[in-house]
């Protein structure tokens, strides 16, 4: 899962990448990998200093318990906008949603402030198509810090722009909710991500405005960023590779808990179009799936794509690292799913074959 950018690194991201010069923008070299984005560096310095101060206010008892609980609930709601919304719905087309659910998820994603849905999805699709190459916005091969947050402090590699231009984004351009969010993002995002969570505790239960800002807004936001970034960093370093030992992504339970079900990353890179983003046992490590299933129960989500047990069994036998319970080497394993050789960003990717689609299971089909 891509955690996307904290801030757009330049104004070119406000336009479609197809219309953007790849190498030169405003007289700056676009092929220079380590050109520092000082605006983001300074923003991160403030966020982390303010976060430590927020923890200090909690430690000395200057923050009410209701404010802490509120910050946790606000974080959970915004996380759902990223995981169930930007990630599984819009980036991977893993399921379909009616407009009330799409509107709700778009609002929650705006609360999370990880850039608007359009940019988030573009970066994430590029990440899946060109994982751990120079075209990957947060290439894990460039080190833990770079993949965690350092990628937001420097200009993107020229390959990100070149390969990104080949990723189809026409589906989002046809979604009025996505495009409206994109147009109004710079106005609505500060209100939902910072002003609202700082204002509500003051009005509803008399929290000190100082504590409300540093705990309800800044600490909450910074911690949620790190939980999301762990998918890019920790889930490409530590963990098992039950489904494909040949790729960098890993299954990491701790990351799954922090990122609401997005830590089963080895599975997700093999089957990016599965709405569960995991081989689900229960909802305890995948709250995002619980939300989608709940929405499907009431007709707000439909055409949920998932993977059959037989398809998983064959893939585990062919490329797994031996850590999966199914892992029993089979001499004649007829598995038509060859993701590493032909990676796809999700359902409807032009490189996804009809044979592969036939192997998928679709639940809650639209009648």
MILO-825748 format. One record per residue (C-alpha): residue in one letter; residue number from 1; x negated, y, z negated. Coordinates in steps of 0.1 Angstrom, whole numbers, plus 5000, padded with zeros to 4 digits. Layout:
   res     n      x      y      z
     A   NUM      X      Y      Z
...
This chain:
   res     n      x      y      z
     X     1   5000   5000   5000
     X     2   4987   5034   5009
     X     3   4989   5060   4981
     X     4   4987   5087   5007
     X     5   4972   5121   5002
     X     6   4976   5143   4971
     X     7   4974   5173   4994
     X     8   4973   5175   5032
     X     9   4937   5181   5040
     X    10   4945   5207   5067
     X    11   4973   5223   5086
     X    12   4970   5198   5114
     X    13   4990   5174   5093
     X    14   5020   5196   5095
     X    15   5023   5186   5132
     X    16   5025   5152   5149
     X    17   4990   5138   5152
     X    18   4996   5133   5190
     X    19   4996   5171   5193
     X    20   4965   5176   5171
     X    21   4929   5180   5184
     X    22   4909   5151   5171
     X    23   4874   5165   5168
     X    24   4877   5202   5164
     X    25   4902   5221   5143
     X    26   4898   5258   5134
     X    27   4861   5257   5144
     X    28   4853   5228   5120
     X    29   4837   5195   5130
     X    30   4863   5167   5127
     X    31   4837   5140   5131
     X    32   4818   5149   5099
     X    33   4827   5122   5073
     X    34   4817   5140   5042
     X    35   4830   5175   5047
     X    36   4844   5183   5012
     X    37   4879   5196   5009
     X    38   4873   5219   4980
     X    39   4909   5228   4975
     X    40   4916   5192   4966
     X    41   4885   5189   4944
     X    42   4895   5219   4924
     X    43   4931   5207   4921
     X    44   4919   5173   4908
     X    45   4896   5190   4882
     X    46   4926   5210   4869
     X    47   4949   5180   4869
     X    48   4925   5158   4849
     X    49   4915   5185   4825
     X    50   4952   5193   4819
     X    51   4960   5156   4815
     X    52   4935   5152   4787
     X    53   4950   5183   4771
     X    54   4984   5167   4774
     X    55   4972   5136   4756
     X    56   4957   5158   4729
     X    57   4992   5175   4724
     X    58   5007   5141   4720
     X    59   4980   5129   4696
     X    60   4984   5159   4673
     X    61   5022   5156   4673
     X    62   5030   5187   4693
     X    63   5052   5168   4717
     X    64   5086   5153   4710
     X    65   5093   5116   4715
     X    66   5121   5124   4739
     X    67   5097   5143   4761
     X    68   5074   5113   4763
     X    69   5103   5089   4771
     X    70   5115   5114   4797
     X    71   5081   5115   4814
     X    72   5081   5077   4816
     X    73   5115   5076   4831
     X    74   5108   5104   4855
     X    75   5076   5085   4866
     X    76   5096   5053   4872
     X    77   5122   5071   4893
     X    78   5096   5088   4915
     X    79   5076   5056   4918
     X    80   5107   5039   4933
     X    81   5108   5066   4959
     X    82   5073   5056   4970
     X    83   5076   5018   4967
     X    84   5111   5010   4978
     X    85   5114   5041   5000
     X    86   5083   5054   5017
     X    87   5065   5020   5016
     X    88   5089   4991   5022
     X    89   5118   5009   5039
     X    90   5101   5036   5061
     X    91   5065   5023   5065
     X    92   5072   4986   5071
     X    93   5109   4985   5082
     X    94   5112   4956   5058
     X    95   5149   4963   5053
     X    96   5175   4989   5064
     X    97   5194   5013   5043
     X    98   5226   5034   5046
     X    99   5222   5072   5043
     X   100   5231   5075   5006
     X   101   5203   5052   4996
     X   102   5179   5068   5021
     X   103   5188   5103   5006
     X   104   5183   5090   4971
     X   105   5149   5074   4980
     X   106   5138   5106   4998
     X   107   5145   5127   4968
     X   108   5127   5103   4945
     X   109   5097   5102   4969
     X   110   5096   5140   4969
     X   111   5095   5140   4931
     X   112   5063   5118   4934
     X   113   5044   5144   4955
     X   114   5022   5121   4976
     X   115   5029   5141   5008
     X   116   5061   5139   5028
     X   117   5074   5106   5040
     X   118   5063   5111   5076
     X   119   5027   5117   5067
     X   120   5027   5090   5040
     X   121   5040   5064   5065
     X   122   5016   5074   5093
     X   123   4986   5070   5069
     X   124   4999   5037   5057
     X   125   5006   5022   5091
     X   126   4971   5031   5101
     X   127   4958   5015   5069
     X   128   4975   4982   5078
     X   129   4965   4982   5115
     X   130   4928   4990   5109
     X   131   4922   4978   5073
     X   132   4887   4984   5059
     X   133   4874   5000   5090
     X   134   4865   5036   5097
     X   135   4901   5041   5109
     X   136   4914   5032   5075
     X   137   4921   5064   5056
     X   138   4909   5049   5023
     X   139   4885   5023   5036
     X   140   4876   5001   5006
     X   141   4842   4992   5021
     X   142   4831   5028   5013
     X   143   4833   5021   4976
     X   144   4857   5019   4947
     X   145   4858   5057   4940
     X   146   4863   5066   4977
     X   147   4892   5041   4981
     X   148   4907   5052   4948
     X   149   4907   5090   4951
     X   150   4875   5101   4969
     X   151   4891   5098   5003
     X   152   4913   5128   4994
     X   153   4883   5150   4986
     X   154   4867   5148   5021
     X   155   4879   5152   5057
     X   156   4891   5121   5073
     X   157   4869   5101   5095
     X   158   4874   5108   5132
     X   159   4885   5072   5137
     X   160   4915   5079   5115
     X   161   4927   5105   5139
     X   162   4918   5085   5171
     X   163   4935   5053   5160
     X   164   4963   5071   5142
     X   165   4974   5086   5175
     X   166   4982   5050   5187
     X   167   5007   5043   5159
     X   168   5043   5045   5168
     X   169   5063   5070   5146
     X   170   5093   5074   5168
     X   171   5116   5056   5143
     X   172   5110   5082   5117
     X   173   5114   5110   5141
     X   174   5150   5097   5147
     X   175   5158   5097   5110
     X   176   5173   5131   5101
     X   177   5167   5126   5064
     X   178   5130   5121   5069
     X   179   5126   5150   5093
     X   180   5146   5173   5070
     X   181   5124   5164   5041
     X   182   5093   5171   5062
     X   183   5106   5206   5071
     X   184   5116   5216   5036
     X   185   5088   5197   5017
     X   186   5067   5227   5006
     X   187   5097   5244   4990
     X   188   5115   5214   4975
     X   189   5085   5194   4963
     X   190   5072   5219   4937
     X   191   5107   5222   4923
     X   192   5113   5185   4919
     X   193   5078   5174   4910
     X   194   5067   5202   4886
     X   195   5094   5227   4877
     X   196   5123   5203   4870
     X   197   5104   5180   4847
     X   198   5089   5210   4828
     X   199   5123   5228   4825
     X   200   5146   5200   4815
     X   201   5129   5191   4782
     X   202   5130   5227   4772
     X   203   5167   5232   4780
     X   204   5180   5198   4768
     X   205   5162   5192   4735
     X   206   5142   5223   4728
     X   207   5107   5211   4737
     X   208   5079   5237   4735
     X   209   5074   5249   4771
     X   210   5036   5245   4767
     X   211   5040   5208   4758
     X   212   5067   5203   4784
     X   213   5044   5215   4812
     X   214   5013   5196   4802
     X   215   5031   5163   4792
     X   216   5063   5163   4812
     X   217   5048   5176   4844
     X   218   5010   5173   4846
     X   219   5001   5143   4825
     X   220   5030   5124   4840
     X   221   5021   5132   4876
     X   222   4984   5125   4872
     X   223   4988   5091   4856
     X   224   5014   5081   4882
     X   225   4988   5090   4909
     X   226   4962   5067   4894
     X   227   4986   5039   4891
     X   228   4994   5042   4928
     X   229   4957   5046   4938
     X   230   4949   5013   4921
     X   231   4966   4996   4951
     X   232   4940   5010   4974
     X   233   4910   5004   4951
     X   234   4914   4977   4925
     X   235   4937   4956   4947
     X   236   4909   4955   4973
     X   237   4882   4944   4948
     X   238   4895   4923   4919
     X   239   4920   4894   4921
     X   240   4928   4863   4941
     X   241   4933   4858   4978
     X   242   4958   4830   4979
     X   243   4972   4837   5013
     X   244   4941   4848   5033
     X   245   4906   4846   5019
     X   246   4892   4864   5050
     X   247   4907   4899   5042
     X   248   4898   4923   5015
     X   249   4932   4928   4999
     X   250   4938   4908   4967
     X   251   4967   4898   4944
     X   252   4963   4916   4911
     X   253   4989   4913   4884
     X   254   4978   4943   4865
     X   255   4981   4965   4895
     X   256   5015   4950   4902
     X   257   5027   4960   4868
     X   258   5014   4995   4871
     X   259   5026   5000   4907
     X   260   5061   4985   4903
     X   261   5054   4954   4924
     X   262   5028   4966   4949
     X   263   4998   4948   4934
     X   264   5005   4915   4953
     X   265   4983   4930   4980
     X   266   4969   4899   4996
     X   267   5004   4886   5003
     X   268   5015   4920   5015
     X   269   4987   4924   5041
     X   270   4996   4889   5054
     X   271   5033   4895   5055
     X   272   5037   4933   5055
     X   273   5074   4931   5067
     X   274   5086   4912   5036
     X   275   5109   4935   5016
     X   276   5096   4920   4984
     X   277   5060   4927   4992
     X   278   5053   4895   4971
     X   279   5062   4859   4967
     X   280   5088   4867   4940
     X   281   5092   4846   4909
     X   282   5112   4872   4889
     X   283   5115   4909   4887
     X   284   5091   4914   4858
     X   285   5062   4924   4881
     X   286   5083   4938   4909
     X   287   5109   4963   4898
     X   288   5111   4977   4934
     X   289   5125   4945   4946
     X   290   5151   4946   4919
     X   291   5162   4980   4931
     X   292   5165   4968   4967
     X   293   5184   4937   4957
     X   294   5208   4958   4936
     X   295   5214   4981   4965
     X   296   5220   4952   4988
     X   297   5245   4938   4964
     X   298   5266   4969   4969
     X   299   5261   4972   5007
     X   300   5236   5001   5006
     X   301   5207   4980   5018
     X   302   5209   4953   5044
     X   303   5189   4931   5069
     X   304   5163   4923   5042
     X   305   5134   4905   5059
     X   306   5115   4879   5039
     X   307   5093   4848   5044
     X   308   5103   4812   5043
     X   309   5087   4788   5018
     X   310   5075   4767   5047
     X   311   5058   4796   5064
     X   312   5040   4805   5032
     X   313   5030   4769   5027
     X   314   5014   4767   5061
     X   315   4996   4800   5058
     X   316   4982   4791   5023
     X   317   4969   4758   5037
     X   318   4952   4774   5067
     X   319   4935   4805   5052
     X   320   4941   4806   5014
     X   321   4913   4807   4988
     X   322   4926   4777   4969
     X   323   4942   4796   4941
     X   324   4978   4791   4953
     X   325   4999   4762   4938
     X   326   5007   4752   4974
     X   327   4971   4750   4984
     X   328   4965   4716   4999
     X   329   4944   4714   5029
     X   330   4963   4700   5058
     X   331   4944   4686   5088
     X   332   4971   4695   5113
     X   333   4986   4728   5101
     X   334   5007   4743   5128
     X   335   5009   4779   5117
     X   336   5019   4805   5143
     X   337   5013   4834   5120
     X   338   4978   4849   5128
     X   339   4979   4883   5110
     X   340   4941   4889   5106
     X   341   4935   4884   5143
     X   342   4964   4907   5153
     X   343   4973   4929   5124
     X   344   5007   4946   5123
     X   345   5020   4975   5102
     X   346   5054   4958   5097
     X   347   5086   4949   5114
     X   348   5091   4965   5149
     X   349   5053   4969   5154
     X   350   5048   4963   5191
     X   351   5021   4937   5183
     X   352   5046   4916   5163
     X   353   5057   4887   5185
     X   354   5092   4873   5189
     X   355   5079   4839   5177
     X   356   5068   4855   5145
     X   357   5102   4873   5141
     X   358   5120   4840   5145
     X   359   5100   4825   5116
     X   360   5113   4853   5093
     X   361   5144   4850   5071
     X   362   5168   4879   5071
     X   363   5192   4881   5041
     X   364   5222   4904   5035
     X   365   5227   4908   5073
     X   366   5250   4935   5084
     X   367   5284   4920   5093
